[in-house]
Amino acid sequence: MNEDDIIKKVTLLGILKKKPDETLNDVMLMLVDTGMYEMKEAKQVFKELKAGQYISNGQLTLKGITVAKETEQEFKQ
């Protein structure tokens, strides 16, 4: 697994764990604040996740939810 895959997976997990009143932009800003990536990179990651159909209409798709839950299990091990 390369660094890009890890970043995408952590981003999906962050979206999965967001509060109902939080937006994707809130999640993006929170992840940028953690130092995971810069804003420019964050926008690119979100763009790639949308293009890959992991995110649609501000929500995770079934594909995105599946990957996020798999990621969560990986981190629990």
C-alpha positions in Angstrom: 0.0 0.0 0.0 1.5 3.3 -1.0 1.2 6.7 0.7 -1.5 7.9 -1.7 -3.7 4.9 -0.8 -3.2 5.5 2.9 -4.1 9.2 2.6 -7.3 8.3 0.6 -8.3 5.6 3.1 -7.8 7.9 6.1 -9.7 10.6 4.3 -12.6 8.2 3.7 -12.5 7.2 7.3 -12.6 10.8 8.4 -15.7 11.3 6.2 -17.3 8.2 7.7 -16.7 9.5 11.2 -17.9 13.0 10.6 -20.8 14.4 12.6 -24.2 14.8 10.9 -23.9 18.6 10.9 -20.4 18.6 9.4 -19.7 19.0 5.7 -17.0 17.5 3.5 -15.3 20.8 3.7 -15.2 20.6 7.5 -13.6 17.2 7.3 -11.1 18.5 4.7 -10.2 21.4 7.0 -9.9 19.1 10.0 -7.5 16.8 8.2 -5.4 19.7 6.9 -5.2 21.0 10.5 -3.8 17.6 11.6 -0.9 18.1 9.2 -1.9 15.1 7.1 -1.7 17.2 4.0 -1.7 20.7 2.6 -5.0 22.3 1.4 -3.9 22.0 -2.2 -3.3 18.2 -1.8 -6.5 17.8 0.2 -8.5 19.3 -2.7 -6.8 16.9 -5.1 -7.6 13.9 -2.9 -11.2 14.9 -2.6 -11.4 15.4 -6.3 -9.9 11.9 -6.9 -12.3 10.3 -4.4 -15.2 11.9 -6.3 -13.9 10.8 -9.6 -13.4 7.3 -8.3 -17.1 7.4 -7.1 -16.2 7.0 -3.4 -18.0 10.3 -2.7 -21.2 11.6 -4.3 -23.4 14.6 -3.3 -21.4 15.3 -0.2 -21.8 11.7 1.1 -19.9 8.5 0.9 -21.1 6.1 -1.7 -21.5 2.4 -0.8 -18.0 1.9 -2.3 -16.6 4.7 -0.1 -18.3 3.3 3.0 -16.9 -0.2 2.4 -13.3 1.1 2.0 -13.7 3.3 5.1 -15.0 0.5 7.2 -12.2 -1.8 6.0 -9.7 0.9 6.9 -11.2 1.2 10.4 -10.7 -2.5 10.9 -7.1 -2.2 9.7 -6.4 0.4 12.3 -8.0 -1.6 15.1 -5.6 -4.5 14.5 
